[in-house]
């Protein structure tokens, strides 16, 4: 009897410790326990100390933190039939542990596979230019579609980032040629607009000068000054009659008394001009 008690007591202690270990679970702040009693869902427990009935209850740990999953490179054909490889990064977390365990088997792999197929489907509906220039918008579209489909699983997709769009060498060269042609087109358009603005400015200046004769005469004299300063050998420059008319009137007044005394008068041609020799101005008839 003593021998039986000697072996039974340690055995009971060991069994008690095993049962105690099976009954006590400690969950961290970001963990939850989905408890099943005889295979039937009972409740979600945690965080902290969780007590289970051995052989009757079991639990599944669920991590509530945001999980980061790399979506492998996917072969995508765009709407304009351009082949490329696209990879992305998926951010999601469990918001309903009960659904994440009961509604789907291995929610992590299920969400990753769904993200791959959704990425190919969404990008296949857009052209290459949209993928390169509107990457943020496409990421938002993929995220909204995934979030709608995974809501029934108790999973919240917070973000999807398209990381790289890898093109073939031929397509890279074609895009470079297209960008160069676009830059040439913009340069020609800018040059044409500059020519139009310059011509419009000249038209406005001509209208102003034609409306004020004195302004035209001042511009004419300024041009003569610029030509004289260039040290040209000989320049024949026609002079408008409006500029020299006051001088002609003075000459006529002086010539009339001479004519009255029997002198000869020489009329000045209205097509008078200036001859600039070495920067000096000579009047020509």
Buried (B, 14 or more C-beta within 10 A) or exposed (E): EEEEEEEEEEEEEEEEEEEEEBEEBEBEEEBBBBBBEEEEEEEBBBBEEBEBEEEEBBBEBBBBEEBEBEBEBBEBEBEEEBEBBBBBBBBBBBBBBBBBBBBBEEBBEBBBEBBBEBBBEBBEEBEBEBBEEEBEEBBEBBBEBBBEBBBEBBBBBEBBBBEEBEBEEEBEEBBEEEEEEEEEEEEEEEEEEEEEEEEEEEEEEEEEBEEEEEEBBEEBEEEBEEBBEEEEEEBEBEBBEEBBEEEBEEBEEEBEEEEEEEEEEEEBEEEBBBEBEEEEBEEEE
